[in-house]
């Protein structure tokens, strides 16, 4: 199972994947971050530093770009979507 590493809080399976989706995961960032970076790991590879953003779409795009840069995911190999994002 993929792992999310760092001090961003726990992750959990977000439920049943839709047709054509291998899995769905939820990323929970705890506390009240105001800046900095974090990394995610998937199947033995770790992303480059992902820059925190308080702007939901920017943070989503930063996560998506970092995951797609992993050779075991690649461009188009992941969809990063906003479910419920709160400040």
DAGI-V653333 format. One record per residue. N is the residue number from 1. RES is the residue in three letters. NEAR is the number of other C-alpha atoms within 8 Angstrom. Layout:
BEGIN
n=N res=RES near=NEAR
n=N res=RES near=NEAR
END
This chain:
BEGIN
n=1 res=UNK near=3
n=2 res=UNK near=6
n=3 res=UNK near=8
n=4 res=UNK near=11
n=5 res=UNK near=8
n=6 res=UNK near=8
n=7 res=UNK near=5
n=8 res=UNK near=9
n=9 res=UNK near=8
n=10 res=UNK near=8
n=11 res=UNK near=9
n=12 res=UNK near=7
n=13 res=UNK near=8
n=14 res=UNK near=7
n=15 res=UNK near=6
n=16 res=UNK near=6
n=17 res=UNK near=9
n=18 res=UNK near=5
n=19 res=UNK near=4
n=20 res=UNK near=5
n=21 res=UNK near=7
n=22 res=UNK near=5
n=23 res=UNK near=7
n=24 res=UNK near=10
n=25 res=UNK near=9
n=26 res=UNK near=8
n=27 res=UNK near=8
n=28 res=UNK near=8
n=29 res=UNK near=7
n=30 res=UNK near=7
n=31 res=UNK near=4
n=32 res=UNK near=4
n=33 res=UNK near=7
n=34 res=UNK near=7
n=35 res=UNK near=7
n=36 res=UNK near=7
n=37 res=UNK near=8
n=38 res=UNK near=11
n=39 res=UNK near=12
n=40 res=UNK near=11
n=41 res=UNK near=12
n=42 res=UNK near=9
n=43 res=UNK near=8
n=44 res=UNK near=5
n=45 res=UNK near=8
n=46 res=UNK near=9
n=47 res=UNK near=12
n=48 res=UNK near=6
n=49 res=UNK near=8
n=50 res=UNK near=11
n=51 res=UNK near=10
n=52 res=UNK near=11
n=53 res=UNK near=9
n=54 res=UNK near=8
n=55 res=UNK near=6
n=56 res=UNK near=9
n=57 res=UNK near=7
n=58 res=UNK near=9
n=59 res=UNK near=12
n=60 res=UNK near=11
n=61 res=UNK near=9
n=62 res=UNK near=10
n=63 res=UNK near=10
n=64 res=UNK near=11
n=65 res=UNK near=8
n=66 res=UNK near=12
n=67 res=UNK near=12
n=68 res=UNK near=13
n=69 res=UNK near=10
n=70 res=UNK near=11
n=71 res=UNK near=6
n=72 res=UNK near=6
n=73 res=UNK near=11
n=74 res=UNK near=11
n=75 res=UNK near=7
n=76 res=UNK near=7
n=77 res=UNK near=7
n=78 res=UNK near=10
n=79 res=UNK near=6
n=80 res=UNK near=8
n=81 res=UNK near=5
n=82 res=UNK near=8
n=83 res=UNK near=4
n=84 res=UNK near=4
n=85 res=UNK near=6
n=86 res=UNK near=3
n=87 res=UNK near=3
END
